[in-house]
Amino acid sequence: MVQNKICILTGATGGIGAAIARRFAAAGARLMLVDRPGTPLAELAGELGAAFCHADAADDAAVAAYTADTVQRFGGLDVVLANAGTEGKLAPITATTPDDVARLFAVNVYGVFSAIRHAAPHMRRGGSIIVTASIASFIGSPGLAPYCASKHAVLGLVRTAAQELGPLGIRVNAIHPGPVDNRMIRSIEEQAAPGNPDVVRQGFVAKVPLGRYATNEEIAALAAFLAGDDSTYCNGGSFVADGGFITG
């Protein structure tokens, strides 16, 4: 149950983020939704009756500000969903620039680090930090070296934070989605096969024993479990939702 829990959600307007926001709002959570300027954040917040803040996940000062605003507005902090992330450009390592890597790591790794760093001092005992990682935390994928490296890094961060914050009664866990039917996978498909993304989709689906992509709502359900009181002994865990992708 997440009823009355005070939650920060980054990447709120993405496919997974919006599904989490809607599920948590329906369950009675008190939400601070965060996403970049230019996203339909105000519209989503208005739909759900949630607070919102435009911020870049990689901007440490902005992270500090929206965290402090959440605590002041609601009187505490129970859950942080560090969900913001980017797939970056699909390219071989030899064609990937340092700037490409730097921006991706700024969002996917430092953004998570910053979210945890600023939230932890304000979180109440029994709090839960949930990081959206990926099955790319465990495997490599040609053309996605920076993305895979960033998600490997995030897993190390989650495991370390779980050890540091566990004694304070704060749990830190990672969600590892496989292919999810949303904008990010569309981007990867199109970059991998411009003009013929269905070929890439068919290849991904062929690797999933369940024979389909996940829905955003299925990932949101896992986030709700980790945010609620049925997961109070889960800490430092990797919760894979990939339809069996990495078992093959």
Protein Blocks (a to p, Z undefined) as FASTA:
>chain_A
ZZhiacddehklmmklmmmmmmmmmnopacdddddehiaklmmmmmnopacddddfklmk
lmmmmmmmmmmmnopafbdcdfbccebjaddfklpcfklmmmmmmmmmmmmmmmmmmmmm
mpcehiacddddbfklmbccehilmmmmmmmmmmmmmmmmmmmmmmnopacddddddddd
dfklmmmmmmmmghilmlmmmmmmmmpmnopacdfklmmmmmmmmmmmmlmmgghiacdd
ehommmZZ
